[in-house]
Amino acid sequence: MTEVQYSVQDLISTAFDQKPVDFENAFSSLIVDRLAAAVETRKIEVAQAMFGDQASSEDYSSDETEEESEVETEQEEEQDGEVA
């Protein structure tokens, strides 16, 4: 079964000719194609935003690790001070 490719001109033509079934088919075909293209574009944008700059995310994780080790060191010093 082959799928017919509709254009916006076909959509307008079926509306003026008052052919609701043909209008629905044309509209569905056009909207599905446009939505699929928009979703694909958005997926690419999100992927680039998430994985586009690996260096900055690596720098962030190393900064976070340094901060955690500083907090742990301070906590250990406080505990040692209380015991002594």
Secondary structure, DSSP 8 states (H G I E B T S, - for coil): -------HHHHHHHHHTT-HHHHHHHHHHHHHHHHHHHHHHHHHHHHHHHHS-HHHHHHHHHHHHHHHHHHHHHHHHHHHHHH-
